[in-house]
Amino acid sequence: MDRVLCLLIFLMTGIARFSKFLAGLGIGEYEEWRPGMKRKILLAGYNGARNTGSDVRVAAIAKQIRELFGKEKLLFSF
């Protein structure tokens, strides 16, 4: 299962490199970041089955990112 999830994340990040091109073909959306815009951050990961506390680590990462960039400059969705 870990290998399948790793492959899916690898494919998603690979396709993301072509997001501007794909948006030009009408597949998906692309918006270039400009100063003053909120940053959109996606956290994706898998920490294994029955890994107690892994959800707490993700919350801690989100908190650290908010502290680093500032809450008003980020757009988080869960």
N, C-alpha and C positions, 0 to 999 in steps of 0.2 A: 504494500500500500504506500509506503514512503517513497518508493521509486516512481510510482504513478503520479503522486502529488508533485514530486520534484520535476518530473517531465512536464506536467501541466504548467507549473510556474515558469519553467524555462521557455516553454512555447509562448506563454503570455508576454513575457518580457521581450522575446524575440520579435513578436508581432508589433509590440508597442514602438519599436524602432521605426516602423513604417507607417505610423499613425497619420502623419501629415499627407503622405501619398494616398493612403486608403480613404481619408476624408475627401480628397480631391476626386476620388472615384464614386463618392456618395456612400461609402461604407464607414459608419461611425462619425465621430466629431473630432475636431482638432482646434484648440485655441492656444495660441502662443502666449507664454507668460510675459507680462510687462511689469515694470516697477510700479508698485502701488496695488497690484492685484493680490488677492489672497492665494497662498500656495495650497494646492490640493495634494494631500499625502495619502498614499495607500500602503497600509501595513498588511503584508500577507506572509503567512508562515504556518508551519505545522510542527508541533513539538512532540508528537508521538501519542499513542493511545494511553489512556489512564495516567496521564502526567499531571498529577495534582499540583496546582499552583501556576500552570502555564498561562492561564488567563490573567493572573495577577501581574505577571511579567509584561504582558502586552499593555496593560493599563499603566504600568510604570514607564514603559517606553513612550507611550502617548503623552504622559505627564512631562517627561524630560524634553520631548520635542516642543511642547507648548512653552516650557520655560526657556528653551533655547531661542525660538523664533518669536515668541509673543503670541498670546491667544488671539489678538485682533488681526494677525497676519496669516492665520491658518484657517482652512476649511476642512474640518473633520466630519466624516459620516461613518456611522457604525451599523 
